[in-house]
Amino acid sequence: MNNDVRSVTTSTKLSMPSNIGTFEKIGPNTWKWALLFAYFAMVVDGVDIMLLSYSLTSLKGEFALSTFQAGALGSASLAGMGIGGILGGWACDKFGRVRTIANSVSFFSVATCLLGFTQSFEQFMALRFIGALGIGALYMACNTLMAEYVPTTYRTTVLGTLQTGQTVGYIVATLLAGAIIPDHGWRVLFFITVIPAFINIFLQRFVPEPKSWQLNKINQLQGKKPVEATVPEKAKSGSIYKQIFANFKHRKMFLLWMTTAFFLQFGYYGINNWMPSYLETEVHMNFKNMTSYMVGSYTAMILGKILAGYLADKFNRRAVFVFGTIASAVFLPVIIIFNTPDNILYLLITFGFLYGIPYGVNATYMAESFSTDVRGTAIGGAYNIGRVGAAIAPATIGFLASGGTFMTAFIVMGAAYFVAGVLPGLFIKDRQYDPQQQ
């Protein structure tokens, strides 16, 4: 056992939070339970995100919404995710990665279920914002948890596989929407989302916090400095954000990732929110055909994420990330300009593969940019302040498309992807820290 753990006094043990155990609880197969726990959470996250997209047409009809108002629902959701993600990053460092994931899933599953009871645009938007606070914490908490469980040699492969959980959630949401909305309406679709809250409570019992988090928390309780104690003592006595901004390297990475996340999420969530509507209104697909085509796109995305993770471990995180973002930027206008009834499926599958690549690498790339003592807060802050891009995307795309065409909207989303590739390509090195050690 590590000497730091042996040195914990009886009084310190009594003062520890209940979710800090001894390292003996983490066996050689514990990471598999952690992956199952995190993967399930990511599936639920993906389902929840896409349910709104598939319900937009129905909501527009029931609540008599304009295209801009429909986009505003997505923006309210993503604004809540941004705030929730910042709070979730703090909670990850304060209370633990596992506890944050478990509480987040339970919170937003119940809140999403309650959307089925809303009777107005204002009620729906307010409750969606509240529920999204829980969704926002989940992405970075799951990725931070697994980054600290999995060795560097195959970390991105595992985290890339973890990202497919969100995509599997998209597929589940697509199939549920196609089966439920035409015959039973959008409300039933939201009612069933309460189920994951109970499964999540069961899975949590098998997953302790990662060793690096436990050791860092024990050191804090003993008054010891973290391994990466490179910032002034004055900053150490303050908040974790003070630690981040007092350290030049962490501050630089935080600002770069925040900006990259803004543009990446603007493009990603703009597509997720409006692609189904584009296929219905401009390509003139019926709802069931559209959902089938989207399943093909999301299936290709799963392959893209897994392959991206493998290549990032074998070669270079930065190169794979940059390729995925730039390729997505180039391909978006292609969908608009060259689609025909005969090739639209192939275009969607190709794009699904390409825009899955950045998210297959993003989690590891970010996690290795910060040390353990600030990692959760830094990733949560940078990624979720960047969610401002995600929050404004649905309303912005709705406004640009209100003139009757998605051409300008898709070009704008392509430009966002381009910037999201150029910034890390020029300024963010990969493998700066090992999350299992630092």
Secondary structure, DSSP 4 states (H G I P E B T S, - for coil): --HHHHT--HHHHHHS-TT---GGG--TTHHHHHHHHHHHHHHHHHHHHHHHHHHHHHHHHHHT--HHHHHHHHHHHHHHHHHHHHHHHHHHHHH-HHHHHHHHHHHHHHHHHHGGG--SHHHHHHHHHHHHHHHHHHHHHHHHHHHTTS-GGGHHHHHHHHHHHHHHHHHHHHHHHHHHHHHH-HHHHHHGGGHHHHHHHHHHTT-PPPHHHHHHHHHHHHTPPPTT--S-HHHHTS-HHHHHHHSHHHHHHHHHHHHHHHHHHHHHHHHHHHHHHHHHHTS---HHHHHHHHHHHHHHHHHHHHHHHHHHHHT-HHHHHHHHHHHHHHHHHHHHHH--TTTHHHHHHHHHHHHHHHHHHHHHHHHTTS-TTTHHHHHHHHHHHTHHHHHHHHHHHHHHHTTS-SHHHHHHHHHHHHHHHHHHHHH--S----TTT-
